[in-house]
Amino acid sequence: KNIWEVLKICAPMVRLAFRSLVRKFDCDICFTPMIVAPDFMCSVKARDTDHPLIVQFAASDAQTLADAACVVSPFSDGVDLNCGCPQRWAMSEGYGACLLNKPENQVDNPNYTASIKIRIHKDLLSVPVIANRDIKTHRDTLPLPPHMSCLVGVMAGRGLLSNPAMFTGYNETPLECVWDWVDLTTNQGTPFTCFHQHLIYMLERVSSQPERKVINSLQSSAAVIDYLHNTYGSKDRRPIINTG
Ligand SMILES: Cc1cc2nc3c(=O)[nH]c(=O)nc-3n(C[C@H](O)[C@H](O)[C@H](O)COP(=O)(O)O)c2cc1C
């Protein structure tokens, strides 16, 4: 078994449109970005419908987390408690890594998957584990270290931001993926800033510096799409920038 024979997972950080993109390129499971459970309970607007989806919460008390899990369970496949967030605001609110000091605040056996995201520095692995950090290309096909026999998945964050097709085996973002992003964001009505920012990340390694300068300066989706047509070729021909 090597790490590419386990589940391929998109880290908690991105919204629906980008999750839809990575799912087209062999991502098995996506996590939502962290949602603060008490805020979610006050304004339960989010109803994303992509699957399989794990909803990540920040919570400082068990009841609020359990309530939030009940509300999202019809729309998701599991909940994850972020116990790894080291940011000062989260620690001061009692969220994130703080919860490790409160083991009594764990959800007790909900009817669907429950996980925690934590930082570990030792081989203390006797539960199913998803490994995360610095998985950047499909060349990271290391054999599993012996202490990782409980590894069930690999999770990528920044590697997918810069190449959403990484799990398919591309070493760099293929143009097909860029056009898929254009189609998805157009269909979903994604705001320009989100469309543009992700595109900048995706093209970072496959475009020249002058090209990046122009892309960064564009102010509308129409201008970006025109630029893509003119620079990288017609959408219909779908040439590949680099298949690795
Ligand atoms: C833009 C961005 C947003 C993130 N948001 C979250 C989050 O909401 N919850 C979380 O647990 N981790 C979050 N992370 C951390 C990632 O989930 C992941 O653990 C981290 O980037 C390390 O993995 P990587 O080396 O594959 O990027 C975020 C990372 C990035 C780059």
The ligand as an ORCA input file, in Angstrom:
! r2SCAN-3c Opt
* xyz 0 1
  C      -6.647     29.232      2.655
  C      -6.598     28.180      3.746
  C      -7.682     28.063      4.617
  C      -7.662     27.092      5.624
  N      -8.751     26.951      6.454
  C      -8.762     25.940      7.364
  C      -9.932     25.662      8.148
  O     -10.961     26.351      8.041
  N      -9.885     24.627      9.030
  C      -8.750     23.828      9.173
  O      -8.775     22.880      9.966
  N      -7.647     24.059      8.436
  C      -7.640     25.080      7.544
  N      -6.525     25.274      6.766
  C      -5.369     24.374      6.938
  C      -5.510     23.228      5.929
  O      -6.699     22.501      6.133
  C      -4.303     22.263      6.046
  O      -4.352     21.605      7.295
  C      -2.961     22.999      5.935
  O      -2.965     23.869      4.807
  C      -1.776     21.996      5.786
  O      -1.962     21.164      4.665
  P      -1.165     21.438      3.266
  O       0.293     21.392      3.569
  O      -1.616     20.305      2.363
  O      -1.598     22.798      2.778
  C      -6.526     26.249      5.767
  C      -5.452     26.385      4.875
  C      -5.470     27.320      3.876
  C      -4.298     27.437      2.926
*
